[in-house]
Amino acid sequence: MTKPAQVLVVIPHPDDAEFGVGGTVARWTREGKDVIYVLCTNGDKGTNDVNIKPEELAGIREQEQLAAAKLLGVREVIFLRHPDQALEDTPEFRKEIVRLIRMYQPETVVTTDPYRRYLWHRDHRITARVTLDAIFPYARDIHSYPELLEQGLQPHKVKELLLWASEEPNYRSDITDTFDIKVAALSCHKSQIGNNNSPSIEERLRERCTIMAEGEDCELAEAFHREDIRQ
Ligand SMILES: [Zn+2]
């Protein structure tokens, strides 16, 4: 049987989690919580470099994601390896997420907000919508997947949902003490952010996280839309 984890983070592309929830993940793992990453796509299209082949890029991005997760203290990274820009809201994808929720039995699930208006990456929208559906009702209900039940994967009720990149944030997480690790973890994604723009990445993030902390009793924060789930 799989050892349960308190937090499951469902991520569209390599580096999204570090931007969205990296500082909070570092704080959780410092507090002794187990965090599992589920990376849905292999990120093989996100480049302007025509000379790099998609499969080569996918391999690089996995290594970068593993390095970032290690810095943040993430227990395990699960790679679903769907092609970048090709996610669909299918029964198969939903079942993959349900299976993982039932395996790890997290109290908290974190993903991106699916309901940003206008331009929003399709993979983000679909990852998040499928994750929300997987939490409720599919992971919860005993008759949803008889075949999972046969494999010993019991229904599970998630208690809390956190969505990053939300247009309606209602919860701020203090990351003042873990901001430096968030920056270091993001810097592991060299194929996406380049080798020598760390100072500007840090400046940009500091500005963003300062704004997200406005009105709170902390210097730097990550903001989420939070749902307390009473199922
Ligand atoms: Zn993304």
Boltz pocket constraint, residues with backbone or C-beta under 6 A from the ligand:
constraints:
  - pocket:
      binder: B
      contacts: [[A, 12], [A, 13], [A, 14], [A, 16], [A, 121], [A, 124]]
      max_distance: 6.0
